[in-house]
Amino acid sequence: MKAIKVTRLLVLATLLGILAGSFALADAIPAARPATALDLDLGGGKAPAGVTCWGAGAQLQVPLIDGRPALALVYQAARTTTAGVAIDRLDLPADAGRVTVEMRVAQPTSVAIDLYEAGGARYQAFYWMTAGDWRSVDMPLGEFWLAEGSTDADGRLDPDQVRRMTITDLANLPGQVGMALGLKDGAQEMDVRRLYVGPGTAVARGEVTADRAEIDDRLVEPLALLPIGGPGIAVADLGGGPELEVRYQFGGYRWAGFIRGVAQLPVERMTALSFRAHAEPRVRIHVVIEQRDGAKFEATTMAGPGPPRGIVLPLQAFRRIEGGAGKSDKMDLAQVRAVIFVADTFSTHLRRGQEGRYWISEAGLKFVEGK
């Protein structure tokens, strides 16, 4: 299988950089008020000033849900059109360190949370939301990573420079991107009943030690990833601890997997990528390291039945995917933003309609201790 054949679906990771393109900022946005934490107040029964929405037939309502007021984004799912909520005129204190969003969605979907600095830099995080239940995103501001195509002189999110926040339902994006991330139809609703950005600490999803950085060792919902190829993704425990389970049907999308952000980790120290994997039936897994400029570097491995197998892929094992975006011929660790795990379902012996599954756990970056 030539690497270039992978590019067609993996190009969606590059296109994620334009998800919030409808809200491109000017070169500078002045602060609107004295610095204060963002703490959504719905006590007045209407959307607060500076909170707006977009999308087909989109409206903001403030109904009582389970006895509590919630900000409800009501909209129609429309192909090639996203929907979301924007909060403008922010001026956060410099010691802001935490984002908390308690939300629910009517249908399973991927959600992007973006923070925009006054100079135009955009930082983002992605989550996979299951339907019906309230889920809490609670993360350190330091886990947001610089979006593709965005530049920032100091390369880090400065809370006192944040002027805008958006929460976007990523379903129904155009072309293969929309197909891979999910297509929805009919009336939709996304509810938010807690939204806070300000001082405080949140538990990081991945532990960093002297010789390793876990990408996400908590595996709590909502999962911090984006699905590729419409798979079923869940946390499973088959007796050896929690694993990410990816289910797919043969005859649907060829590539089934997920994207995880890693730019919040000390990627410049990475010497290898390691994880544990097994599958039923045996399947070829492509692992792709993606840079902010769109350049992608790929390595492959096999996962098969039985207990999880430890896999270590040194950086030397990754080869540039030709024909994609980006100009880097060699990997630039300072630009690494995401890791993609995707199975080539055509490498199995399944028949149309049969289901395959594979499991990934303990994914992390390996370091040379002391560097």
N, C-alpha and C positions, 0 to 999 in steps of 0.2 A: 504494500500500500504506500504510494508516494505521499510525502507530507503535504504536498500542494493540494491534494484532494480534501484534506481536512479543512482547508481555509474557508470554504464556502459557508459552513455553519459557524466556525469559530470567528468569523468576521463580526458576528454580533457583539463580541466583547469590545471590539473597536468602536462600533456604532453606539455603544452605551455612553460614549462621551458627548452625544448630542441630545440625550434624553430631555434635558431641561433647556434646550435651545430656544424655545419660545419665550424664555425669560432672561435672555442675555442682558447683562447689566451694562450701564454706562461705565466709563473709566473710573468714576468715583461716585459714591452715593453718600451724601452728607448724613451725619447722625441727626435723628429727629427729636431726641429728648435725652435727658440725663441717663447715664448707664444704669440699667436695672435688669434683673433676670426676666426671662419670658416665662410667665405662668398664666396659662390660658384661663380667663375668667368668663364663665358662661352664665353667671348669676343674673344678668340682665335679660336673658331669654333671647338674645340675638348674637350674631357673630361680632366679636369685638372689632374696633376700628383697626384697619390695616390687614385684616384677614379677608382674602378673596379666593375665588376658585376659577377653574377653567375646565372645559370639556363639553361634549355634546349635551345640550339641555341641562347643564350643571347648575345646581342651586345649593346654597348653604342654608341649613335649617338647624334649630336648636331644640330638639324634642327631649322629653323626659324618657330615659331608657333605664329600666330597673330602678326607677325612683331618682335618677341623677340626670342632670342636664348633660347633653353630649352635642358636639359639633358634628352634624351629619352632612356629608357631601352626597347628594342625590344626583345621578346622572344616567345617561343612556350610553351603553357600550357601543362604540362606533369604530369600525375598522379604520386603521391608520390614524386614529385620534386618541390621545391619552386624556386622563382627567386627574385633577389634583387640587391641593390647597396650598396657597402661598401666604406667608406671614411677613409683612414688610415693616419698615421703620424700626428695625431692631437696633439696639445699642447696648450690647451685653457688657457686664463688668469684666475686667481683665482676669479675674480669678474664676470665671465660669469654667467648670470642668465636667459637667454632666448633662446628658440629654435623656429625658424620660418621655416616652410616648406610649400611652395606653390606647389601643385601637382594636377594631375588628372590621372584617370585610364580609360581604355577602357571598362571594365566591372566592376560591383559592386564587391567589395572585402574588406577583412580585411587587415589592414596594421600594421606591428609592427615597431616601431622606437626604436632602442637599442643603448645605450651608454656604452662603455667598459672602465673601469679604467685600469691603468697600472698593477695593482696587480691581475687582472682577474675578479673583481666584475663587474656584468652586471646589468644595470638599463634599464627599458623599459616602453613603453607606447603603447597602442593599439587604433586604430581608424577604424571606419566603413566608407568606401569611396563609395559614389554613383558614377555612371559613367558619363563621358562626360564633366562635368563642373570642372573648376579650384576651388580647395578648399584649404584653408590656415589652417594649424596647427600652432597655436601660443600659447605657453605654458611656464610657468616658469620651469626652470630646477628642481626646488624642487618638481614638480608633477611627475617626473619619480620615479618608485618604484623598489626596489631590486628584481631581478628575482628569481623565484623558483630555489633552488639548489645552488644559488650564496651566498657567504658570504662576509662580509665587516666588518673590525674591528670597524669602527666608525658608521656603519649603515646608512650612508648618502652619497649622490653623491658629490664628490669633483671635481669641474670643472677642476682644474689644473692637475688632474690625468687622465682625459679622453684622450684616444689615438685612439679610433676607434668609428665610427658610422655606423650603417646599417639601411636600409629601406627595409623591406621584404614584398612581396606579399604573404599572408598566405594561398592562395588557393592551393588545391591539396596536402595537407599534407597526410601522410599515414593513412590508416585505418579509424576508426570512427572519428578521429580528422579532417581529410580532408573532410569527408562527412558532418560533422557538420558545419565547417567553410566555405565550398563551394568548388565545383569542376568546373573547367573551361576547355574548349577545344579551340584549334586553336591558331592563331597568337594573341599576346597580346602586349600592350604597356603601360608603366607607365612613365609619364613625370614629370620632376621637373624643375621649372624655377626660384625658389628662395629657397635658403638653407643657413640659418644663425644660428650660435650658438656662443653667445658671450655676452658682457655686455648689459644691458637693462632689462626692466621689462615687463611682460605680465600679463594680467588679469587672476587670478585663476578661474578655472571652478566652484569651490565650495566654498561658504563663510563659515568661521569658526567663531562661536560666543561662548559666555561663556557656553552655555548649549547644543550646537548643531553644527554639521558640515554637510553641504550639500555635497552630493557626486558629483552632477553636477546640479547646478541651472540655468545654462545658456542654455543648450540644443541647442547648435549651431552646424551646420555641419562643418567639419566631426565629428560625434558623437564619444565620447571617450568610446567605448565599443566593445565587440566581440559578434556577434550573435551566438546562438546555435540552431541547427535544421533547418537551412535554412529559417527562418521567413522573412517576410517583416517588416522592422523597419523604422519608420519615426517619425517626430515631428508633433503632431496634437494639435489643440486647438478647443475643442468642446464647448467653452464658459466660461470655468473656469480657463483658463490659459494653458500654454504649458504642454503637457504630452508626454511620450514615448508611441507610439502605436505599438503593436506587432500583426501582422496578420499571421495566419497559416491555412493550409488546413488539415482537418481530413483525415487520411489515408496516410499521408506522415510521417515525423518524429514524434515520440511520444512526445518528449520534445521540446518545443519552447520557446526561451528566449534569455538572454544575460548575459555577464560577464562584470563587472565594477571593475577597480582597485580602492582600497581605502587606500593603504599603504602610500600614500602621505598625508593622514589626520592623526590627533592625535588619532589613533585607540586605543592606550593604555588607553585612558580615556573613551572608549565606555561602556555604561551600557545597551543599547538597540539599535535596528535598527527600524526605522520608515519610513513609506511611505504612499501614498494614492493609491488606486487601484479600478478599476471596470472592468467589462468584459461583453461580449456578445458572446456566452451564458456563464452561470456560469461555473467557472473552478477552480480547485485546483492549487494553486501556491506554489511551493517549493522555499524557500529562503535558500541559502547555504553560509556560511562564510568559506572561504578557507585560510589556512595558507601556508607559504612559504615551509614548509616541506611536503606539500601535504595533510595534515589532513583536513577533511571537517566536518562541523557541520551544521545540517539541522533543519529548522522549517517549518511548513506548515500553510497556511491560505486559505480562500476562497475569490474569487472576483466574484461579480455578476452584473447584470444590474442595471442601475440607476446612481445617482451621485457618485463621488469618495468617498470611505470610508477610513477614517484614520485608519491605522494599526500600532500597536506598538508591536514589538517582543523583549521582554527582553532576555538578554543572557541566562537566565535560561531555556528558551524555546527551545534552540538549543541542539540537541543530535548528538553525534558522528556518522558519517556514517561508518559502519563497512565494512571491506574488501577493503578499499582504501589505498592510500599511507599515509605515516606519522606515527609517533609513539606516538603522543600526545593523551592521553585519555581525557584531559581537554583542553579547549581552552586557548591558549597562546596569549594574545592580542598583545604582541610585535611582533608576527609572522604573524598577519593577513595581507593579501595582496589583497584579492578580495572578492566581493560579487556577487553571482549568483542568478538571478531571472529566474525561468523556470516553465512553465505551463505544467501540465500533461494533454495532449489533450484527453487521454482516460477517463478522469473524466467528460467529457462533454456528451451531448446527440446528438452530431452531427453525420451525416452520411457521408460516404466516398465522398470526393470532396467538402463538404460544408466548408465554411470559418468561423473561429472564430477570435475574436479580444479581446485583453485586453490592459489596459492602466496603466502605472505606472508613478507617479509624486512625487515630493518633497521627494525623497529618501535621507535619511541622518542618521548620527550616533547621538544618544542622549547621553549627558553627565550628570553627577551630578555636578552642578555648584560649582565652587571653588576647584574642584579636578583636 
